[in-house]
Amino acid sequence: MWQQYRFEAYNAFERIWLLQATPKDALREATARAQRAWDRERERRARADENPPSPWIGRAPILLIAGMAAAVFLLGRREHEKAKVILAGRPVRANASLLKGLLFVSPWLGGLAVFVLYPIASSAVLSFCDYSVLTEARFVGLLNYKDLLSDELFWTALKNTAYYASFALPLGLLTAFFWALMLSSSVRGAGLYRTFVFLPSLTPIVASAMVWLWILNAQYGVLNHVLSFLTFGLVHHVPWLKDARYAMPSLIFMSLWSVGHTVVIMLAAMQEVPTVLYEAADIDGANLWQKVRHITVPMMAPVLYFNTILGIIGVVQVFATPYVMTSGGPTRSTYFYAMYLYENAFVFLRMGYACAMAWILFLVILGLTGLAMRFARREV
């Protein structure tokens, strides 16, 4: 609880510093939030004490993996029987052996089970437990999910993530499409321009964040100097990362820096569009916008769909850049879902609570991906 109380005190200080609240109001709100968190923690501990540690919690992930393996085996056997009926009368390869095949694939299956399936199954089990990493897990049922619904920070982080995703994803796709369209033209030095567009995506995330911290610095930043020059001194010292009004737009703008990978994929797709379609459009008198709208975009629809799915998964899990640049501030205006999940797991030591958040995030991504797939059936 001490770490969470420190965060509440720091958030109250930021609100006072930015004149968003008086000291009295900020203290009252921080005290109320800390008290609710403390009451919830006491309730969780009381609930956990009623349920002593159970050995089945440690065995449950293994049982889940065994159940998944059995389901896969039964489905595979059913498909094998169908294949036998279809291939009846055809010769079978002399060296065909299920055992040999399993032995060859066993290193991959072992890695999948140990490093992927077991952590996933463990997180599913721990989401129903009170687990502080340092003590044994205790079953608490749906208490973690119930607490999330009444957790103010959970909804704040979810709202901030939705705001970021709503702008960063479409703007990123539009920017990548624009650069791909520009780079697809045969101009002198096109290879050099492509290199310049792609290089930022190769820069490590932390290094990019440190560079942008200086670019967006209110006093010494390059962006403010450029704006001051262009506006003849009317705009200067804009607190890009220290003001809640500008912090989120600054992060969204920075996300456009690393669209190089998407540009390369879109550029490759544009070069696969048959030139005869453009030639026919030229004969019909189509202009550039009409050719892009009626030829380029429809022919690139599968690639746009692919990048949209990857973009959804990426923007909903944004973590490293805001964690390095703003730490969720000012006044939690850039406090994202993945940051709150991380802090619950490794700062507040509420691993079971964090696992519940992870599964809710999985369901959100699954739902958004499902909507994209449903839209793609009609448009792609």
N, C-alpha and C positions, 0 to 999 in steps of 0.2 A: 504493500500500500504506500510505502514511503516514496517510491519512484513516481507513482501516479500523483501523489500530493504535490511533489516538486513540479511536475508538468502543469498541474492546475495553477500553482502559484506563478509560474513563469507566464502562462497564458493570461492570467489576471494582470500581471505587470505590463505585458504588451498592449492590452486593451486600454490601460491607463495612459501608457506612453503615446498611443495613437489617438488619444482623446475620444475613444469609443465608449468609455464609461468612467464614472467618478470612482475614486478609490473605495468609497463605501459600497457602491453597487458591485464593483468588480470583486471585492472581498466577499460580499454576501453570496454572489453567484458561485464563486469558486468553493466557498464553504459548503454550499448546498450540494454541489456536484461531488465533492470529496465525501460528504456525509452519506450520500446515496451509495457511492461506491463502497464505503466502509460497511454500511448496513448490508449490502448485497454480499460482501465478502464474509461477513459473520454468518449470514444465512447459509451460504454455500458450505462453510466449515461445519456448521451444525448439521446440515444435511449429509455431508460426507462422513461425519463421526457416527451417524446412525447406520451407515453402511461400511462395515469393516472391509479391508482389502480382500479381494477374492482371486483365487488362482485362475479362474476362467478368463479374466480380463487379459492376462498374458497369452493364453492359449487361443483366444477368439480370433486374432488375425490369421493364425495358421489354419484354423478351421474354415475361415472365409476363403483363403487361398485354395484349400483342398476342395471346397465346394465349387469354386470357379473352375478348377482343373477338371473335376468330375463332369461339370456341365459341358465344358469344351470337348472332353473325351466322348461323351454321349452324342453330342452334335456331330463330331467327326466320324463316329462310327455309323451314324445314320446316313451321312453323306457318302461314306465308303460303300454302304450297302446299295445306295442308289447308283453309284458309279459301277458297281459289279453288274447290276442289271443292265445298264446302258452298254457296257463293254463286253457283254456275254458273247462268247465265241471268238473274241479277238485274242491274239497271243499276248502274254504277259512277259515283261522283261525278266531275264533269268536272275539278275541280281537285285530284283525288287524286294526290299525287306523293311518292314516298319521299324524293327529294332535297330537296324543300321541307321536308318534315317533319324531316329530319336537320339542315338549316340552322337551322330555328327552335329545335331542341333543343340545338344545338351549344354555346352558352354554358354550359349546365348540364353537358353531357358533358365539356367541357374542364375545368370546375371539379372534377368528379368524378374525372377521370383524374389531375389534378395534385395535388389536395389530399387525396384519399382513396385511390385505387387505387395510386398510386405509393408513398406511405408504407407502405401495407400490404405491397406486394410487396417493398419494400426491407427491411422488418423481417423478412420471411420469409427473404430471402437472407442478411441479416446475422446471423441466429440460428445460422448454420453457419460464422460467421467470427469471428476475433479482431479487434475494432475498438475503438480507444480514442478515436474522434472526431477526434483530432489527427494520426493517422497513417492510412495506407492499410489497408483491410481485407484480411485474409489468411485463406484458407480453412482451417478446422480440423476440418471434418466434424461429427460428433456430440459433440465434446468438451464444448461448452457444456451440452448436455443430460445428459451423463455426470457432469459436475461438479455439476450441480444435485442429482442424486440423493444425492451424498455431502456436500452443503453443509448444515451444521447450522442455519445461520440461515435457509435456505430452508424447512426443515421447521418451524422455530419460527414464522416469519411465516405459513406456511400453516395451522398449528394455531391461532394467534391469530385469523386471519381466519375460520376455520371456527367457532370458539367465538363470535365476535361475530355472525356471520351466523345461527347457530342460535337466538340469543335476540332479536337486534334485529329480524329480519324478522317472526317471528310476533307478537311484542309490538307492533311498529309497526302491523301489520294489525289486531290486536285493539283497540288504542287508537283507530285511525282509525274502525273500525266502531262502537265505543262512542260516540264523539263524533258521528258521523253519525246514529246512532240517537237520541241526545239532541236533536240540532238539528233532526231531522225532525218533532218534535212542535210543534204550534202553540201557543207560549207567547209572552207579551208580551216584546218585545225580542229575538226570535230572531235578527233581522238583526245586532244588536250582538254577540250571542254568537258568531255565525258569523264576524264580523270578527275578534274576539279569537282564535279558534281558527286562522284563516287567516294572520293577520299574522306569526307567527314564521317561517313558511315563506318569507316575502318578505325576511327579514333575510339579508344576506350571510353566508356560512359563517364567514369569518374574524371578523366582528363578533360573531356568535353564540358562537364559541369564546372570544373575549376576555371576553364577559359571563359565560359559564359558568365561566371560570377564577376569577373573583371569587366567584361563587356557591358554588363548591366549595372555596374557599380554606380551609385547615385552621384558621387563626387568626381571619380577619376575614370568612369567608364567611357569607352569609345562611342557607344550609342548616344549618350547624352551630349558629347562634344559635337557629333555630327548633327544632331537635332538643333543644338544651339547655333551652329554655323548656318544651317539651312533656314532657320527662322529668325536670323539676325538677333539672337539672344533672347527671344521671347520665351522659348522653351529650354529650360536647363535644370539640372539637378532633379530629374524625375526619380523618385524612389521606387524603382521597378520591383524590387524584391522585398521592400520594407513596408509597403502599403498594400492592404488587403484588396484594394481596387485594381492594382496592376500586377500583383504576384501571379495569379492564375493565367491571365493573358500572356505574361512573359514566358511562362513554362510552355504554353501552347505554341507560342511563336518559336521557342527554342526547339520544339519537337520537329519542326520542319527542316531543321539542320541535317538530320540523318535519314533522309529518304532515298539515299543512294541505291540501296539494294532494290527497292521498289522501282526506281527509275530504270535500272538495268533490266529487270524482268519485263517491264512495260515496253522498253525499247526493243527488246528481242521480239515481243509479240507484234509490235508495229511493223517490223521488218518482214514478218511472215505474211502480212496482208498482201494478196495478189495485186500487182501493179495494174493489171487489166481493168480492175474495178475503178481505180482512179482515172485511168485513161478514158473509160466510158463516161465517167462523170464529167471530165473535161469537155468531151464532145457534146454532152447535154448542157454545158454552160454552168455547171455547179461551181460555187465559190468555195473558199477554204473552209468556212464554217459548215457549209452543207456537206462537204466531203468528210469532215471530222465527225459530224453528228450521225450521218446515215451510212458511213462505211467503216471508219476507224473504230468508233465506239462499239457498234454491234459485233465486228469481227474480233474485238479484244474482250468481249464480255466475259468469257471464262477466266481470263487473266485478272480482270478487275474483280471478279467474284473471289478468286483465290486470295488476292491481296486484301480484300475486305475481311475475309475470315481471319487471316493472320493479324490484321490490324485490330479487330475486335479483341482477340486474345491478348494482344500486346498492351493496348491502352487501358484495359480494365485492370491489368496487373502492374501498372506503372509504379515504380518504387525508387530505383537508384537515384535518378536525377533530382526529384524533389527532396529526397532524404539528404543528399549532399548539399543542395543549394539553399533550401529553406527550412529543413527539418520540420516541415508541416506548418510553419508560420507564414506570415504574421497572423496572430489570433486564429490559428487553425484554418486559414483560408486555403491552404494547399496541403491539408492533412488527408492523405489518400487511404483507401481501404487496405492496400497491402502494407502500408506503414503501421496502421493500427493493429493489423494481424501480427506483424513482426514484433511490435512492442508487447503485445499480450503474451506472445510465446517466450521471448528472450529477455524482456526487461521486467514485466510484471510477473513473470513465471506462472502464467495461467495457460498451460499448454492445451488442456482440454477445451478451454474457451476459444483458443486460436484455431484448433482443429475444427470446431463448429463453424467458425468464420470461414475457414478454407472450403468447407463443403458448401456453404451458402454461395461463396464466390464461384465455385464450380457450377452450381445450378444456374447462376446468373449468366455465366459464359455459355452454358449449354442452351439456355433459353434464347439469348441473342443470336447464337449460331443457328439455332433452329429457325428463327425468324428470317435470317439471311438466306438460308436454304429454301425456305418457302417462297420468298421473293424471287430467288434465282430460278425457280421452276418456270416462272412466267417470263422473266426478262433475259435470262442467259441462253 
